[in-house]
Amino acid sequence: MSRISPPSDDLAEVLKAINVRSTILCRSHFTAPWAFRVDGSDLAKFHIVLDGAAWLELDSPAESHRLEAGAIVVLPRGTGHVVRDEPGTPVRYLEAILADHPLDSAGRLLYGGDGPSSTVLCGAFDAALLPDDMTDLLPRALVLDQDGSGRVTRWLQPFADLLASDGAAPGEAAVLAKVADVFLTEFLRQYLTQQEAALVHQPTEDGDGAPIAAALRLMRRDPRARWTVEGLARQVGMSRTAFAAHFRDSVGEPPLSHLTRVRLSQGAGYLATTSRTIAAIARDVGYDNESSFSKAFKRLYGRSPSTFRTEWSG
């Protein structure tokens, strides 16, 4: 089977759509022993270890990472997790810690005992505008530079310096949030570019090219098409049965379930960034009418398209 090669600017065009809008929960100065828990939610989470060290532990299935200074952690699916100084340290919910320990005049959380210190920037962002199927290229926990080498994040050093700056200048919190937006946006673009390139060139077990990656691009480029499993399989040169099985193994869900998420993700992007009517957006992403689009959108995002648009613009 010949490898399907999309236009070289396809990914670049998609990546332009990434524009993270983050919320800084707190810039925390922890002293050991310390630990906090964040429950799972629809919001993507991130932590940046500005100095010191920490452990990240994901909820079931268990997964842990040692984080040195300079590590960036992104949890694109909002997976529940614990961050602490050492494994075994007793845990409290972050919301409870914030309630008992108001931020200081510089907007920092000060918490813990008398041991070694670590500074961690904690925040969240709406992952709805990650382009199309790109979320599938992200693991539950995306951790870079956990060894503190700085190899991956060195290009982000100017942003990291701003995030690590300490002070209480007027408007600093708003500036910090904007810097985090740029920081995370560029971080995700860099990572997704690398992952997409790897996926495109990843061979299947029989030595062929990357038909699943090609199918993902077909869905993304033309969500309005009346795609069927058989039609997608034919486009990438596989049998229907082999394609369906390989797609589920690679992506984690059936092809048409994934197509629905691609369509609704594009719809979310249009709602947040354009003034087009919901009916027009519905047609643009492959739905026959506004009603069917709205019902599917609410099932995935938990709110109607109009509510989503209001929340995002607000």
Sine and cosine of phi, psi and omega as CSV:
sin_phi,cos_phi,sin_psi,cos_psi,sin_omega,cos_omega
0.00,0.00,0.71,-0.70,0.02,-1.00
-0.99,0.17,0.56,-0.83,0.00,-1.00
-0.96,0.28,0.67,-0.74,0.02,-1.00
-1.00,-0.03,0.86,-0.51,-0.03,-1.00
-0.93,-0.38,0.92,-0.39,0.02,-1.00
-0.97,0.25,0.22,-0.97,0.08,-1.00
-0.83,0.56,0.62,-0.79,-0.11,-0.99
-0.90,0.43,-0.36,0.93,-0.04,-1.00
-1.00,-0.07,0.05,1.00,-0.04,-1.00
-0.88,0.48,-0.78,0.63,-0.01,-1.00
-0.89,0.45,-0.65,0.76,-0.01,-1.00
-0.85,0.52,-0.65,0.76,0.00,-1.00
-0.91,0.41,-0.65,0.76,0.00,-1.00
-0.91,0.41,-0.68,0.74,-0.05,-1.00
-0.91,0.42,-0.41,0.91,0.05,-1.00
-0.88,0.47,-0.39,0.92,-0.05,-1.00
-0.97,0.26,-0.29,0.96,-0.02,-1.00
-0.95,0.33,0.82,-0.57,0.05,-1.00
-0.49,-0.87,1.00,0.01,-0.11,-0.99
-0.94,0.34,0.69,-0.72,0.14,-0.99
-0.88,-0.48,0.97,-0.24,-0.15,-0.99
-0.98,-0.21,0.29,-0.96,0.12,-0.99
-0.82,-0.57,0.84,-0.54,0.05,-1.00
-0.99,0.15,0.91,-0.42,0.03,-1.00
-0.97,0.24,-0.70,0.71,0.04,-1.00
-0.14,-0.99,0.48,-0.88,0.23,-0.97
-0.97,-0.25,0.90,-0.43,-0.24,-0.97
-0.94,-0.35,0.72,-0.69,0.12,-0.99
-0.94,-0.34,0.98,-0.21,-0.05,-1.00
-0.99,-0.17,0.57,-0.82,0.13,-0.99
-0.79,-0.61,0.75,-0.66,-0.10,-0.99
-0.88,0.48,0.57,-0.82,-0.04,1.00
-0.99,0.13,0.60,-0.80,0.04,-1.00
-0.47,-0.88,0.44,-0.90,0.04,-1.00
-0.22,-0.98,0.56,-0.83,0.09,-1.00
-0.58,-0.81,0.45,-0.89,0.02,-1.00
-0.90,-0.43,0.60,-0.80,0.12,-0.99
-0.80,-0.60,0.84,-0.55,0.02,-1.00
-0.95,0.32,0.35,-0.94,0.07,-1.00
-0.93,0.37,0.52,-0.85,0.03,-1.00
-0.34,-0.94,0.03,-1.00,0.01,-1.00
-0.96,0.29,-0.34,0.94,-0.01,-1.00
-0.98,0.17,0.72,-0.69,0.13,-0.99
-0.93,0.37,0.52,-0.85,-0.04,-1.00
-0.88,-0.48,0.38,-0.92,0.14,-0.99
-0.53,-0.85,0.47,-0.88,0.10,-0.99
-0.68,-0.73,0.68,-0.73,0.08,-1.00
-0.83,-0.55,0.88,-0.48,0.00,-1.00
-1.00,0.10,0.96,-0.29,-0.08,-1.00
-0.99,0.14,-0.56,0.83,0.16,-0.99
-0.37,-0.93,0.28,-0.96,-0.06,-1.00
0.99,0.15,-0.57,-0.82,-0.04,-1.00
-0.40,-0.92,0.24,-0.97,-0.01,-1.00
-0.32,-0.95,0.20,-0.98,0.13,-0.99
-0.89,-0.45,0.71,-0.70,0.13,-0.99
-0.96,-0.29,0.77,-0.64,0.01,-1.00
-0.77,-0.64,0.88,-0.47,0.00,-1.00
-1.00,0.08,0.51,-0.86,0.11,-0.99
-0.92,0.39,0.08,-1.00,-0.09,-1.00
-0.74,0.67,0.74,-0.67,-0.09,1.00
-0.95,0.32,0.60,-0.80,-0.11,-0.99
-0.87,0.50,0.64,-0.76,0.03,-1.00
-0.39,-0.92,0.71,-0.70,-0.03,-1.00
-0.70,-0.71,0.45,-0.89,-0.01,-1.00
-0.60,-0.80,0.71,-0.71,0.14,-0.99
-1.00,0.08,0.78,-0.62,-0.08,-1.00
-0.89,-0.45,0.85,-0.52,0.09,-1.00
-0.99,-0.14,0.13,-0.99,0.01,-1.00
-0.83,0.56,0.73,-0.69,-0.03,-1.00
0.99,-0.17,-0.15,0.99,0.00,-1.00
-0.95,0.30,0.62,-0.78,0.09,-1.00
-0.88,-0.47,0.76,-0.65,0.03,-1.00
-0.86,-0.51,0.83,-0.56,0.10,-0.99
-0.86,-0.51,0.77,-0.63,0.03,-1.00
-0.92,-0.38,1.00,0.07,-0.19,-0.98
-0.91,0.42,-0.37,0.93,0.00,-1.00
-0.98,-0.20,0.15,0.99,0.02,-1.00
0.92,0.39,0.49,0.87,-0.05,-1.00
-0.86,0.51,0.69,-0.72,0.08,-1.00
-0.89,0.46,0.57,-0.82,-0.09,-1.00
-0.30,-0.95,0.19,-0.98,0.07,-1.00
-0.83,-0.56,0.64,-0.77,0.15,-0.99
-0.83,-0.56,0.75,-0.66,-0.03,-1.00
-0.41,-0.91,0.17,-0.99,-0.06,-1.00
-0.95,0.31,-0.64,0.76,0.00,-1.00
-0.54,-0.84,0.50,-0.87,0.07,-1.00
-0.83,0.55,0.69,-0.72,0.05,-1.00
0.99,-0.14,-0.26,0.97,0.04,-1.00
-0.89,0.46,0.75,-0.66,0.01,-1.00
-0.82,0.57,0.59,-0.80,-0.16,-0.99
-0.93,-0.37,0.60,-0.80,0.18,-0.98
-0.82,-0.57,0.44,-0.90,0.09,-1.00
-0.93,0.38,0.64,-0.77,-0.02,-1.00
-0.86,0.52,-0.63,0.77,0.01,-1.00
-0.87,0.49,-0.62,0.78,0.01,-1.00
-0.93,0.36,-0.63,0.78,0.03,-1.00
-0.89,0.45,-0.71,0.71,0.00,-1.00
-0.90,0.45,-0.58,0.81,0.02,-1.00
-0.92,0.38,-0.60,0.80,-0.04,-1.00
-1.00,0.07,-0.32,0.95,-0.06,-1.00
-0.77,-0.64,0.99,0.11,-0.01,-1.00
-0.83,0.56,0.53,-0.85,0.02,-1.00
-0.89,0.47,0.53,-0.85,0.00,-1.00
-0.99,0.16,-0.10,-1.00,-0.08,-1.00
-0.90,0.43,-0.34,0.94,0.04,-1.00
-1.00,-0.08,0.13,0.99,0.02,-1.00
0.98,0.21,0.42,0.91,-0.03,-1.00
-0.96,-0.29,0.50,-0.87,0.17,-0.98
-1.00,-0.08,0.80,-0.60,0.07,-1.00
-0.93,-0.37,0.87,-0.50,-0.12,-0.99
-0.41,-0.91,0.57,-0.82,0.11,-0.99
0.78,-0.63,-0.34,-0.94,-0.05,-1.00
-0.97,-0.23,-0.67,-0.74,-0.08,-1.00
-0.93,-0.36,0.22,0.98,-0.08,-1.00
-1.00,0.00,-0.27,-0.96,-0.01,-1.00
-0.85,0.53,0.49,-0.87,-0.10,-0.99
-0.98,-0.22,0.41,-0.91,0.12,-0.99
-0.59,-0.81,0.60,-0.80,0.05,-1.00
-0.90,-0.43,0.81,-0.59,-0.08,-1.00
-0.75,-0.66,0.77,-0.63,0.10,-0.99
-1.00,-0.08,0.85,-0.52,-0.06,-1.00
-0.91,-0.41,0.65,-0.76,0.00,-1.00
-0.28,-0.96,-0.05,-1.00,-0.02,-1.00
-0.57,-0.83,0.35,-0.94,0.10,-0.99
-0.46,-0.89,0.40,-0.92,0.00,-1.00
-0.98,0.17,0.90,-0.44,-0.05,-1.00
-1.00,0.09,0.05,1.00,-0.09,-1.00
-0.88,0.48,-0.44,0.90,-0.08,-1.00
-0.99,-0.12,0.15,0.99,0.20,-0.98
-0.89,0.46,0.75,-0.66,-0.18,-0.98
-0.90,0.43,0.84,-0.54,0.23,-0.97
0.72,0.70,-0.87,-0.50,-0.11,-0.99
-1.00,0.06,0.14,0.99,-0.12,-0.99
-0.89,0.45,-0.50,0.87,0.01,-1.00
-0.84,0.54,-0.48,0.88,-0.01,-1.00
-0.93,0.36,-0.26,0.96,0.04,-1.00
-1.00,0.04,-0.05,1.00,-0.06,-1.00
-0.97,-0.25,0.70,-0.71,0.08,-1.00
-0.96,0.27,0.11,-0.99,0.05,-1.00
-0.86,0.52,-0.64,0.77,0.06,-1.00
-0.79,-0.62,0.89,-0.45,0.05,-1.00
-0.99,-0.13,0.94,-0.33,-0.08,-1.00
-0.86,-0.51,0.86,-0.51,0.05,-1.00
-0.88,-0.47,0.59,-0.81,0.01,-1.00
0.87,0.50,0.59,0.81,0.03,-1.00
-0.92,0.39,-0.27,0.96,0.04,-1.00
-1.00,-0.01,0.01,1.00,0.04,-1.00
0.97,0.26,0.20,0.98,-0.07,-1.00
-0.95,0.31,-0.49,0.87,-0.02,-1.00
0.98,0.19,0.09,1.00,-0.07,-1.00
-0.89,0.46,-0.67,0.74,-0.09,-1.00
-0.99,0.15,-0.64,0.77,-0.14,-0.99
-0.99,-0.11,0.12,0.99,-0.02,-1.00
-0.87,0.49,-0.57,0.82,0.00,-1.00
-0.93,0.37,-0.29,0.96,0.02,-1.00
-1.00,-0.10,0.13,0.99,-0.14,-0.99
-0.83,0.56,-0.67,0.74,0.03,-1.00
-0.85,0.53,-0.63,0.77,0.05,-1.00
-0.93,0.38,-0.67,0.74,-0.01,-1.00
-0.88,0.48,-0.62,0.79,0.02,-1.00
-0.89,0.46,-0.65,0.76,0.03,-1.00
-0.92,0.40,-0.66,0.75,0.01,-1.00
-0.91,0.42,-0.54,0.84,-0.04,-1.00
-1.00,0.10,-0.19,0.98,-0.05,-1.00
-0.88,0.48,0.60,-0.80,-0.09,-1.00
-0.90,-0.44,0.76,-0.65,0.02,-1.00
0.20,-0.98,0.06,-1.00,-0.04,-1.00
-0.75,-0.66,0.65,0.76,0.00,-1.00
-0.91,0.41,0.50,-0.87,0.02,-1.00
-0.83,0.56,0.71,-0.70,0.03,-1.00
0.97,0.24,0.17,0.99,-0.08,-1.00
-0.89,0.47,-0.62,0.79,-0.03,-1.00
-0.87,0.49,-0.67,0.75,0.01,-1.00
-0.92,0.39,-0.65,0.76,0.03,-1.00
-0.90,0.44,-0.67,0.74,0.00,-1.00
-0.87,0.50,-0.67,0.75,0.01,-1.00
-0.89,0.45,-0.67,0.74,0.01,-1.00
-0.91,0.42,-0.66,0.75,0.04,-1.00
-0.88,0.47,-0.67,0.74,0.03,-1.00
-0.89,0.46,-0.61,0.79,0.05,-1.00
-0.84,0.54,-0.77,0.64,-0.03,-1.00
-0.91,0.42,-0.69,0.72,-0.02,-1.00
-0.83,0.55,-0.78,0.63,-0.05,-1.00
-0.94,0.33,-0.61,0.79,0.02,-1.00
-0.86,0.51,-0.77,0.64,-0.02,-1.00
-0.92,0.38,-0.60,0.80,0.04,-1.00
-0.86,0.50,-0.75,0.66,-0.01,-1.00
-0.91,0.41,-0.63,0.78,0.03,-1.00
-0.88,0.48,-0.71,0.70,-0.01,-1.00
-0.88,0.47,-0.74,0.68,-0.05,-1.00
-0.91,0.42,-0.72,0.70,-0.04,-1.00
-0.91,0.42,-0.58,0.81,0.06,-1.00
-0.87,0.49,-0.71,0.71,0.00,-1.00
-0.91,0.41,-0.67,0.74,-0.05,-1.00
-0.94,0.35,-0.64,0.76,0.02,-1.00
-0.90,0.45,-0.66,0.75,0.02,-1.00
-0.88,0.47,-0.65,0.76,0.01,-1.00
-0.92,0.39,-0.65,0.76,-0.02,-1.00
-0.91,0.41,-0.66,0.75,-0.01,-1.00
-0.86,0.50,-0.58,0.82,-0.08,-1.00
-0.98,-0.17,0.12,0.99,-0.01,-1.00
-0.98,0.19,0.85,-0.53,0.00,-1.00
-0.97,0.23,0.44,-0.90,0.14,-0.99
-0.99,0.15,0.07,-1.00,-0.10,-1.00
-0.89,0.47,-0.49,0.87,-0.03,-1.00
-1.00,-0.02,0.17,0.99,0.09,-1.00
1.00,-0.01,-0.02,1.00,0.02,-1.00
-0.96,0.27,-0.07,-1.00,-0.02,-1.00
-0.97,0.24,-0.61,-0.79,-0.10,-1.00
-0.87,-0.49,0.97,0.25,-0.04,-1.00
-0.91,0.42,-0.52,0.85,-0.01,-1.00
-0.93,0.36,-0.66,0.75,0.07,-1.00
-0.88,0.48,-0.63,0.78,0.02,-1.00
-0.91,0.43,-0.65,0.76,0.02,-1.00
-0.90,0.43,-0.64,0.77,0.05,-1.00
-0.87,0.50,-0.65,0.76,0.00,-1.00
-0.93,0.36,-0.59,0.80,0.04,-1.00
-0.88,0.48,-0.70,0.72,0.04,-1.00
-0.88,0.48,-0.69,0.73,-0.08,-1.00
-0.94,0.35,-0.65,0.76,-0.07,-1.00
-0.96,0.26,-0.48,0.88,-0.06,-1.00
-0.62,-0.78,0.94,0.34,-0.04,-1.00
-0.92,0.39,-0.33,0.95,-0.02,-1.00
-0.97,0.25,-0.29,0.96,-0.02,-1.00
-0.89,0.46,0.52,-0.86,0.01,-1.00
-0.99,0.14,0.92,0.39,-0.07,-1.00
-0.93,0.38,0.64,-0.77,0.18,-0.98
-0.82,-0.57,0.28,-0.96,0.04,-1.00
-0.87,0.49,-0.68,0.73,0.00,-1.00
-0.90,0.44,-0.66,0.75,-0.01,-1.00
-0.91,0.41,-0.67,0.75,0.04,-1.00
-0.91,0.42,-0.68,0.74,0.02,-1.00
-0.86,0.50,-0.67,0.74,0.01,-1.00
-0.90,0.43,-0.64,0.77,-0.01,-1.00
-0.88,0.48,-0.56,0.83,-0.06,-1.00
-0.97,-0.23,0.13,0.99,0.13,-0.99
0.98,0.22,0.54,0.84,0.02,-1.00
-0.82,-0.57,0.32,-0.95,0.14,-0.99
-0.96,0.29,0.40,-0.92,-0.02,-1.00
-0.86,0.52,-0.72,0.70,-0.05,-1.00
-0.90,0.43,-0.73,0.68,-0.01,-1.00
-0.91,0.42,-0.65,0.76,0.00,-1.00
-0.89,0.46,-0.74,0.67,-0.03,-1.00
-0.87,0.50,-0.69,0.73,-0.02,-1.00
-0.93,0.37,-0.71,0.71,-0.02,-1.00
-0.92,0.38,-0.59,0.81,0.02,-1.00
-0.90,0.44,-0.74,0.68,-0.01,-1.00
-0.88,0.47,-0.67,0.74,0.01,-1.00
-0.90,0.44,-0.63,0.78,-0.08,-1.00
-0.98,0.18,-0.65,0.76,-0.14,-0.99
-0.98,-0.20,-0.45,0.89,0.03,-1.00
0.99,-0.14,0.07,1.00,0.04,-1.00
-0.37,-0.93,0.30,-0.95,-0.01,-1.00
-0.91,0.42,0.38,-0.93,-0.04,-1.00
-0.83,0.56,-0.71,0.70,-0.08,-1.00
-0.96,0.27,-0.48,0.88,0.12,-0.99
-0.91,0.42,-0.65,0.76,0.03,-1.00
-0.93,0.38,-0.62,0.78,0.04,-1.00
-0.86,0.51,-0.63,0.78,0.05,-1.00
-0.87,0.49,-0.68,0.73,0.00,-1.00
-0.93,0.37,-0.59,0.81,0.07,-1.00
-0.87,0.49,-0.75,0.67,-0.01,-1.00
-0.87,0.49,-0.72,0.69,-0.06,-1.00
-0.94,0.33,-0.55,0.84,0.07,-1.00
-0.90,0.44,-0.68,0.74,0.06,-1.00
-0.90,0.44,-0.64,0.77,0.04,-1.00
-0.87,0.49,-0.66,0.75,0.03,-1.00
-0.88,0.48,-0.64,0.77,0.04,-1.00
-0.89,0.45,-0.68,0.73,0.03,-1.00
-0.90,0.43,-0.65,0.76,-0.01,-1.00
-0.88,0.47,-0.62,0.79,-0.08,-1.00
-0.99,0.14,-0.40,0.91,-0.16,-0.99
-0.87,-0.49,-0.04,1.00,0.01,-1.00
-0.71,-0.70,0.19,-0.98,0.05,-1.00
-0.97,-0.26,0.22,0.97,0.00,-1.00
-0.89,0.46,0.49,-0.87,-0.01,-1.00
-0.92,0.38,0.39,-0.92,0.01,-1.00
-0.90,0.45,-0.59,0.81,0.02,-1.00
-0.89,0.45,-0.67,0.74,0.01,-1.00
-0.91,0.40,-0.66,0.75,0.02,-1.00
-0.90,0.44,-0.66,0.75,0.02,-1.00
-0.83,0.55,-0.72,0.70,0.01,-1.00
-0.91,0.41,-0.64,0.77,-0.05,-1.00
-0.89,0.45,-0.48,0.87,-0.06,-1.00
-0.96,-0.27,0.22,0.98,0.19,-0.98
0.97,-0.24,0.22,0.98,0.03,-1.00
-0.97,-0.23,0.57,-0.82,-0.05,-1.00
-0.95,0.31,-0.48,0.88,-0.05,-1.00
-0.43,-0.90,0.22,-0.98,-0.05,-1.00
-0.91,0.42,-0.59,0.81,-0.05,-1.00
-0.89,0.46,-0.74,0.67,-0.02,-1.00
-0.92,0.40,-0.61,0.79,0.06,-1.00
-0.89,0.46,-0.72,0.69,-0.05,-1.00
-0.89,0.45,-0.65,0.76,0.01,-1.00
-0.90,0.43,-0.70,0.72,0.01,-1.00
-0.92,0.40,-0.64,0.77,-0.01,-1.00
-0.88,0.47,-0.70,0.72,-0.03,-1.00
-0.92,0.40,-0.59,0.81,0.05,-1.00
-0.88,0.48,-0.63,0.78,-0.05,-1.00
-0.99,0.14,-0.70,0.72,-0.14,-0.99
-0.98,-0.19,-0.12,0.99,0.06,-1.00
0.97,0.23,0.14,0.99,0.05,-1.00
-0.41,-0.91,0.34,-0.94,-0.06,-1.00
-0.95,0.30,0.33,-0.95,0.06,-1.00
-0.84,0.54,-0.64,0.77,-0.01,-1.00
-0.92,0.40,-0.64,0.77,0.04,-1.00
-0.92,0.39,-0.67,0.74,0.04,-1.00
-0.85,0.52,-0.72,0.69,0.00,-1.00
-0.88,0.48,-0.69,0.73,0.00,-1.00
-0.89,0.45,-0.71,0.71,-0.01,-1.00
-0.89,0.46,-0.68,0.73,-0.05,-1.00
-0.93,0.37,-0.67,0.74,-0.03,-1.00
-0.96,0.29,-0.38,0.92,-0.02,-1.00
-0.98,0.18,0.00,0.00,0.00,0.00
